[in-house]
Amino acid sequence: MSNNHVIPDLELRFMTYNIKNDYDREGDNMWNSRRELVAGVVRFHRPDLVGMQEVLHNQLMDLEELLPEYGWIGAGREDGKQDGEYACIFYLKRRLEPLQQGHFWLSEEPETPGRLGWDAGCTRMVTWCRFRDIYTGEEFVHLNTHFDHIGQEAVKESAHLIKQRIKEMGPLPAAVLTGDFNVTHNSETYRILSGREEGEAEPLLRDASAAAEYRHFGPAFTFQGFDSRETAARLFPDYVASAPEHDILFDSDIDFIFVSRGVRVSRFGIITDHREGKMPSDHFPVVADVIVNKQYAEEDE
């Protein structure tokens, strides 16, 4: 006799958040004045997983102290240890169990730490982890990255490399890619990430914003460069005058969450939290609630 048993849906909240590095030690937006704000955004919105970018080791240690309910996975991009920025993953320890983790570099030699890829201006990398959901037993993979801001060839090749690595991981209940991609919706790199390749019936990855059943009202941009006046002008154009000149792209997001086939996106939003006009980071965090389709297990009695 065979019985079908329904495995509960796996519902997870993902966040991608470029928290701005700690290179600048002076001024109003140095890390010491923002660390509690960054941690507060995470605590309030309660994501199950956060892909962070531009995290230096001292910032990671601060967040580990401020967010004790979260574990983390990551490595510095310059040496695969503690040197340079991390593209780390924070995860709720009571909910998720890391099963397998790793890193690869966005270059012609992905396994070599610190390798500069193609025409990139900086070393870039991906941190990934296969998790098991403690409540449902379901497994999924989270990948997090930060693309180059200069090399046009580098960002395109990085997109191809990540898609190939996801395919090599084999069939999965879910794969979610978070990151600061330093490209907009109308770029070739975005089309590579979200597009259908030859021989594919459907794309490997979809932009969570476009796939969401409910998209929260929010800005059309994710990078604001700590420019609170211009941000206010863009959010409230009837009340605040825009500056005549600025060097920030306010008409498109550059931080994205991509989901693999078989993953529903129920909600999506760009979060504009601040404290009396002080921004926690020069990027807004992005949040997506995803649902993995029901899986069935068959037991023979």
DRENDO-1510 file (C-alpha; in Angstrom, 1 decimal, always signed):
<recs>
REC; n; res; u; v; w
REC; 1; MET; +0.0; +0.0; +0.0 .
REC; 2; SER; +1.3; +3.5; -0.9 .
REC; 3; ASN; +0.4; +6.7; +0.8 .
REC; 4; ASN; +1.4; +10.2; -0.3 .
REC; 5; HIS; +2.6; +12.5; +2.5 .
REC; 6; VAL; +2.7; +16.2; +1.8 .
REC; 7; ILE; +5.9; +17.9; +2.9 .
REC; 8; PRO; +4.9; +21.5; +4.1 .
REC; 9; ASP; +5.8; +24.4; +1.9 .
REC; 10; LEU; +9.2; +25.9; +2.7 .
REC; 11; GLU; +8.6; +29.6; +3.3 .
REC; 12; LEU; +11.7; +31.8; +3.7 .
REC; 13; ARG; +12.5; +35.5; +3.8 .
REC; 14; PHE; +15.6; +36.6; +2.0 .
REC; 15; MET; +17.3; +40.0; +2.2 .
REC; 16; THR; +20.2; +41.4; +0.2 .
REC; 17; TYR; +22.0; +44.3; +1.9 .
REC; 18; ASN; +25.1; +46.2; +0.9 .
REC; 19; ILE; +26.0; +47.7; +4.3 .
REC; 20; LYS; +28.8; +50.0; +3.1 .
REC; 21; ASN; +32.4; +49.2; +4.1 .
REC; 22; ASP; +34.4; +50.8; +6.9 .
REC; 23; TYR; +37.2; +52.3; +4.9 .
REC; 24; ASP; +36.1; +55.9; +5.8 .
REC; 25; ARG; +36.8; +56.5; +9.4 .
REC; 26; GLU; +35.6; +60.1; +9.5 .
REC; 27; GLY; +32.4; +62.0; +8.8 .
REC; 28; ASP; +28.7; +61.5; +9.6 .
REC; 29; ASN; +28.4; +58.1; +7.9 .
REC; 30; MET; +31.3; +56.1; +9.4 .
REC; 31; TRP; +30.6; +52.6; +10.5 .
REC; 32; ASN; +30.6; +53.3; +14.3 .
REC; 33; SER; +27.6; +55.7; +13.8 .
REC; 34; ARG; +25.7; +53.1; +11.7 .
REC; 35; ARG; +26.3; +49.7; +13.0 .
REC; 36; GLU; +23.3; +49.6; +15.4 .
REC; 37; LEU; +21.1; +50.9; +12.6 .
REC; 38; VAL; +22.2; +48.2; +10.2 .
REC; 39; ALA; +21.6; +45.5; +12.9 .
REC; 40; GLY; +18.3; +47.1; +13.7 .
REC; 41; VAL; +17.1; +46.8; +10.1 .
REC; 42; VAL; +17.9; +43.1; +10.2 .
REC; 43; ARG; +16.3; +42.5; +13.6 .
REC; 44; PHE; +13.1; +44.3; +12.7 .
REC; 45; HIS; +12.5; +42.8; +9.3 .
REC; 46; ARG; +13.5; +39.4; +10.6 .
REC; 47; PRO; +14.9; +37.7; +7.4 .
REC; 48; ASP; +15.8; +34.1; +7.6 .
REC; 49; LEU; +18.8; +34.8; +5.5 .
REC; 50; VAL; +20.7; +38.0; +4.6 .
REC; 51; GLY; +23.3; +38.2; +1.8 .
REC; 52; MET; +25.5; +41.1; +2.8 .
REC; 53; GLN; +28.1; +42.9; +0.7 .
REC; 54; GLU; +31.1; +45.2; +1.5 .
REC; 55; VAL; +31.5; +43.7; +5.0 .
REC; 56; LEU; +35.0; +44.1; +6.5 .
REC; 57; HIS; +36.1; +41.7; +9.2 .
REC; 58; ASN; +35.7; +44.3; +12.0 .
REC; 59; GLN; +32.1; +44.9; +10.8 .
REC; 60; LEU; +31.4; +41.2; +10.7 .
REC; 61; MET; +32.5; +40.9; +14.3 .
REC; 62; ASP; +30.3; +43.8; +15.3 .
REC; 63; LEU; +27.3; +42.3; +13.6 .
REC; 64; GLU; +28.0; +38.9; +15.2 .
REC; 65; GLU; +27.8; +40.6; +18.6 .
REC; 66; LEU; +24.7; +42.7; +17.7 .
REC; 67; LEU; +22.8; +39.8; +16.0 .
REC; 68; PRO; +23.4; +36.8; +18.3 .
REC; 69; GLU; +20.5; +34.9; +16.8 .
REC; 70; TYR; +22.3; +34.7; +13.5 .
REC; 71; GLY; +25.2; +32.6; +12.4 .
REC; 72; TRP; +27.3; +33.6; +9.4 .
REC; 73; ILE; +29.3; +32.1; +6.5 .
REC; 74; GLY; +31.9; +34.1; +4.6 .
REC; 75; ALA; +35.5; +34.9; +3.8 .
REC; 76; GLY; +37.5; +37.9; +2.8 .
REC; 77; ARG; +37.8; +38.3; -0.9 .
REC; 78; GLU; +41.5; +39.0; -1.0 .
REC; 79; ASP; +42.8; +35.8; +0.7 .
REC; 80; GLY; +39.8; +33.6; +1.3 .
REC; 81; LYS; +40.3; +34.2; +5.1 .
REC; 82; GLN; +39.9; +37.6; +6.7 .
REC; 83; ASP; +41.5; +40.1; +4.3 .
REC; 84; GLY; +39.2; +42.3; +2.2 .
REC; 85; GLU; +35.5; +42.6; +1.9 .
REC; 86; TYR; +33.2; +39.7; +2.6 .
REC; 87; ALA; +30.1; +38.8; +0.6 .
REC; 88; CYS; +28.8; +36.9; +3.6 .
REC; 89; ILE; +25.6; +35.1; +4.4 .
REC; 90; PHE; +23.8; +35.6; +7.8 .
REC; 91; TYR; +21.2; +32.9; +8.7 .
REC; 92; LEU; +18.8; +32.3; +11.6 .
REC; 93; LYS; +20.4; +29.6; +13.7 .
REC; 94; ARG; +17.2; +28.3; +15.2 .
REC; 95; ARG; +15.7; +27.8; +11.7 .
REC; 96; LEU; +18.5; +26.7; +9.4 .
REC; 97; GLU; +21.3; +24.2; +9.5 .
REC; 98; PRO; +24.3; +24.7; +7.1 .
REC; 99; LEU; +25.1; +21.4; +5.4 .
REC; 100; GLN; +27.8; +22.4; +2.9 .
REC; 101; GLN; +29.5; +25.7; +2.1 .
REC; 102; GLY; +32.1; +27.2; -0.1 .
REC; 103; HIS; +33.4; +30.2; -2.1 .
REC; 104; PHE; +34.5; +30.8; -5.6 .
REC; 105; TRP; +36.1; +33.8; -7.2 .
REC; 106; LEU; +34.7; +35.7; -10.2 .
REC; 107; SER; +37.6; +35.2; -12.5 .
REC; 108; GLU; +39.2; +32.8; -15.0 .
REC; 109; GLU; +40.5; +30.8; -12.0 .
REC; 110; PRO; +37.5; +30.6; -9.7 .
REC; 111; GLU; +39.1; +28.4; -7.1 .
REC; 112; THR; +42.1; +30.8; -6.6 .
REC; 113; PRO; +41.5; +33.3; -3.7 .
REC; 114; GLY; +42.2; +36.9; -4.5 .
REC; 115; ARG; +42.3; +36.5; -8.3 .
REC; 116; LEU; +41.3; +39.5; -10.3 .
REC; 117; GLY; +38.9; +38.5; -13.1 .
REC; 118; TRP; +38.8; +39.7; -16.7 .
REC; 119; ASP; +38.8; +43.5; -16.8 .
REC; 120; ALA; +37.6; +43.9; -13.2 .
REC; 121; GLY; +38.8; +46.8; -11.0 .
REC; 122; CYS; +38.5; +44.7; -7.8 .
REC; 123; THR; +38.7; +41.2; -6.7 .
REC; 124; ARG; +35.1; +39.7; -6.6 .
REC; 125; MET; +33.7; +36.5; -5.2 .
REC; 126; VAL; +30.7; +34.4; -4.4 .
REC; 127; THR; +29.9; +32.8; -1.0 .
REC; 128; TRP; +27.4; +29.9; -1.1 .
REC; 129; CYS; +25.8; +27.5; +1.3 .
REC; 130; ARG; +23.5; +24.5; +1.1 .
REC; 131; PHE; +21.0; +24.7; +4.1 .
REC; 132; ARG; +18.5; +22.4; +5.6 .
REC; 133; ASP; +15.4; +23.9; +7.0 .
REC; 134; ILE; +14.9; +22.5; +10.5 .
REC; 135; TYR; +11.1; +22.7; +10.4 .
REC; 136; THR; +10.5; +21.0; +7.1 .
REC; 137; GLY; +13.7; +19.1; +6.4 .
REC; 138; GLU; +13.9; +20.8; +2.9 .
REC; 139; GLU; +17.2; +21.8; +1.5 .
REC; 140; PHE; +18.1; +24.8; -0.7 .
REC; 141; VAL; +21.2; +26.8; -1.7 .
REC; 142; HIS; +21.8; +30.4; -1.1 .
REC; 143; LEU; +24.5; +32.2; -3.2 .
REC; 144; ASN; +25.6; +35.8; -2.4 .
REC; 145; THR; +27.9; +38.1; -4.4 .
REC; 146; HIS; +29.0; +41.6; -5.3 .
REC; 147; PHE; +29.8; +42.3; -9.0 .
REC; 148; ASP; +32.5; +44.6; -10.2 .
REC; 149; HIS; +31.8; +48.3; -10.7 .
REC; 150; ILE; +34.2; +48.9; -13.6 .
REC; 151; GLY; +34.8; +45.9; -15.8 .
REC; 152; GLN; +32.0; +45.4; -18.4 .
REC; 153; GLU; +33.4; +42.1; -19.5 .
REC; 154; ALA; +33.9; +41.0; -15.9 .
REC; 155; VAL; +30.2; +41.5; -14.9 .
REC; 156; LYS; +29.0; +39.6; -18.0 .
REC; 157; GLU; +31.4; +36.7; -17.4 .
REC; 158; SER; +30.5; +36.7; -13.7 .
REC; 159; ALA; +26.9; +36.2; -14.6 .
REC; 160; HIS; +27.7; +33.3; -16.9 .
REC; 161; LEU; +30.0; +31.7; -14.3 .
REC; 162; ILE; +27.3; +31.8; -11.5 .
REC; 163; LYS; +24.7; +30.3; -13.7 .
REC; 164; GLN; +27.0; +27.5; -14.6 .
REC; 165; ARG; +27.9; +26.8; -11.0 .
REC; 166; ILE; +24.2; +26.7; -10.1 .
REC; 167; LYS; +23.6; +24.1; -12.8 .
REC; 168; GLU; +26.5; +22.0; -11.6 .
REC; 169; MET; +25.0; +21.8; -8.1 .
REC; 170; GLY; +22.3; +19.5; -9.6 .
REC; 171; PRO; +18.5; +19.5; -9.0 .
REC; 172; LEU; +17.5; +21.4; -5.9 .
REC; 173; PRO; +14.3; +22.4; -4.2 .
REC; 174; ALA; +15.4; +26.0; -4.4 .
REC; 175; ALA; +18.4; +28.2; -5.3 .
REC; 176; VAL; +18.4; +31.9; -4.4 .
REC; 177; LEU; +21.0; +34.4; -5.6 .
REC; 178; THR; +21.4; +37.7; -3.8 .
REC; 179; GLY; +23.8; +40.5; -4.4 .
REC; 180; ASP; +24.8; +44.0; -5.4 .
REC; 181; PHE; +25.2; +43.5; -9.2 .
REC; 182; ASN; +26.3; +47.0; -10.1 .
REC; 183; VAL; +24.1; +46.8; -13.2 .
REC; 184; THR; +20.5; +47.9; -14.0 .
REC; 185; HIS; +17.5; +46.2; -15.5 .
REC; 186; ASN; +18.4; +47.4; -19.0 .
REC; 187; SER; +21.9; +45.9; -19.0 .
REC; 188; GLU; +23.2; +42.9; -20.9 .
REC; 189; THR; +24.4; +41.4; -17.6 .
REC; 190; TYR; +20.8; +41.5; -16.2 .
REC; 191; ARG; +19.5; +39.8; -19.4 .
REC; 192; ILE; +22.2; +37.1; -19.0 .
REC; 193; LEU; +21.1; +36.4; -15.4 .
REC; 194; SER; +17.4; +36.4; -16.0 .
REC; 195; GLY; +17.3; +35.3; -19.6 .
REC; 196; ARG; +16.5; +31.9; -21.2 .
REC; 197; GLU; +19.5; +30.2; -22.8 .
REC; 198; GLU; +19.5; +28.1; -25.9 .
REC; 199; GLY; +17.8; +24.8; -25.3 .
REC; 200; GLU; +16.0; +26.0; -22.2 .
REC; 201; ALA; +12.2; +25.9; -22.0 .
REC; 202; GLU; +12.3; +28.6; -19.2 .
REC; 203; PRO; +15.0; +30.7; -17.6 .
REC; 204; LEU; +17.2; +29.3; -14.9 .
REC; 205; LEU; +16.7; +32.4; -12.8 .
REC; 206; ARG; +14.0; +35.0; -12.4 .
REC; 207; ASP; +14.2; +38.4; -10.8 .
REC; 208; ALA; +12.2; +38.2; -7.6 .
REC; 209; SER; +10.8; +41.7; -8.2 .
REC; 210; ALA; +9.3; +40.8; -11.5 .
REC; 211; ALA; +8.0; +37.4; -10.2 .
REC; 212; ALA; +6.4; +38.6; -7.0 .
REC; 213; GLU; +2.7; +38.1; -6.5 .
REC; 214; TYR; +2.7; +41.3; -4.3 .
REC; 215; ARG; +5.3; +44.0; -4.8 .
REC; 216; HIS; +5.4; +46.4; -1.9 .
REC; 217; PHE; +5.3; +50.1; -2.7 .
REC; 218; GLY; +8.8; +51.5; -2.6 .
REC; 219; PRO; +11.4; +53.4; -4.6 .
REC; 220; ALA; +12.6; +52.3; -8.0 .
REC; 221; PHE; +16.3; +52.6; -6.8 .
REC; 222; THR; +18.4; +50.8; -4.2 .
REC; 223; PHE; +21.5; +53.0; -4.2 .
REC; 224; GLN; +21.2; +56.4; -2.7 .
REC; 225; GLY; +24.8; +57.3; -1.6 .
REC; 226; PHE; +23.7; +58.7; +1.7 .
REC; 227; ASP; +22.2; +61.6; -0.2 .
REC; 228; SER; +19.2; +62.1; +2.0 .
REC; 229; ARG; +17.9; +65.3; +0.4 .
REC; 230; GLU; +17.9; +63.8; -3.2 .
REC; 231; THR; +16.4; +60.6; -1.8 .
REC; 232; ALA; +13.6; +62.6; -0.2 .
REC; 233; ALA; +13.1; +64.5; -3.4 .
REC; 234; ARG; +12.7; +61.2; -5.3 .
REC; 235; LEU; +10.4; +59.7; -2.7 .
REC; 236; PHE; +8.3; +62.9; -2.2 .
REC; 237; PRO; +8.6; +64.9; -5.4 .
REC; 238; ASP; +5.6; +67.2; -4.6 .
REC; 239; TYR; +7.2; +68.4; -1.4 .
REC; 240; VAL; +11.0; +68.4; -1.8 .
REC; 241; ALA; +12.8; +70.0; -4.7 .
REC; 242; SER; +15.4; +67.9; -6.5 .
REC; 243; ALA; +19.0; +69.1; -6.7 .
REC; 244; PRO; +20.1; +70.5; -10.1 .
REC; 245; GLU; +23.0; +68.1; -10.2 .
REC; 246; HIS; +23.8; +64.7; -8.6 .
REC; 247; ASP; +25.9; +61.7; -9.6 .
REC; 248; ILE; +23.5; +58.9; -8.4 .
REC; 249; LEU; +21.4; +56.7; -10.5 .
REC; 250; PHE; +17.9; +57.1; -9.1 .
REC; 251; ASP; +15.8; +55.4; -11.8 .
REC; 252; SER; +16.9; +51.8; -11.4 .
REC; 253; ASP; +17.9; +49.3; -8.7 .
REC; 254; ILE; +21.3; +47.6; -8.8 .
REC; 255; ASP; +20.7; +45.2; -5.8 .
REC; 256; PHE; +18.7; +42.1; -6.8 .
REC; 257; ILE; +17.3; +38.8; -5.6 .
REC; 258; PHE; +17.1; +36.0; -8.2 .
REC; 259; VAL; +15.2; +32.7; -7.7 .
REC; 260; SER; +15.5; +29.4; -9.4 .
REC; 261; ARG; +12.8; +27.5; -11.2 .
REC; 262; GLY; +10.1; +26.1; -9.0 .
REC; 263; VAL; +10.2; +28.9; -6.5 .
REC; 264; ARG; +7.3; +31.2; -6.0 .
REC; 265; VAL; +7.8; +34.8; -4.8 .
REC; 266; SER; +5.0; +35.9; -2.6 .
REC; 267; ARG; +6.2; +39.3; -1.6 .
REC; 268; PHE; +9.0; +41.7; -2.6 .
REC; 269; GLY; +10.0; +45.1; -1.3 .
REC; 270; ILE; +12.8; +47.7; -1.2 .
REC; 271; ILE; +13.1; +48.9; +2.4 .
REC; 272; THR; +13.8; +52.6; +3.1 .
REC; 273; ASP; +14.2; +52.5; +6.9 .
REC; 274; HIS; +16.1; +55.4; +8.4 .
REC; 275; ARG; +16.4; +57.2; +11.8 .
REC; 276; GLU; +15.5; +60.9; +11.5 .
REC; 277; GLY; +17.0; +61.0; +8.0 .
REC; 278; LYS; +20.2; +59.1; +8.8 .
REC; 279; MET; +20.6; +56.2; +6.5 .
REC; 280; PRO; +22.0; +52.9; +7.9 .
REC; 281; SER; +23.9; +52.4; +4.6 .
REC; 282; ASP; +24.3; +53.9; +1.1 .
REC; 283; HIS; +22.1; +51.1; -0.2 .
REC; 284; PHE; +18.6; +50.2; +0.7 .
REC; 285; PRO; +18.1; +46.5; +1.6 .
REC; 286; VAL; +15.9; +44.4; -0.6 .
REC; 287; VAL; +13.5; +41.7; +0.8 .
REC; 288; ALA; +11.7; +38.8; -0.9 .
REC; 289; ASP; +9.5; +36.1; +0.7 .
REC; 290; VAL; +9.8; +32.9; -1.3 .
REC; 291; ILE; +7.8; +29.7; -1.2 .
REC; 292; VAL; +9.3; +26.4; -2.5 .
REC; 293; ASN; +6.6; +24.3; -4.2 .
REC; 294; LYS; +5.2; +21.3; -2.4 .
REC; 295; GLN; +7.2; +18.1; -2.7 .
REC; 296; TYR; +5.7; +14.7; -2.1 .
REC; 297; ALA; +7.3; +11.7; -0.5 .
REC; 298; GLU; +6.0; +8.2; -1.1 .
REC; 299; GLU; +6.3; +5.6; +1.5 .
REC; 300; ASP; +5.6; +1.9; +1.0 .
REC; 301; GLU; +3.9; +0.1; +3.9 .
</recs>
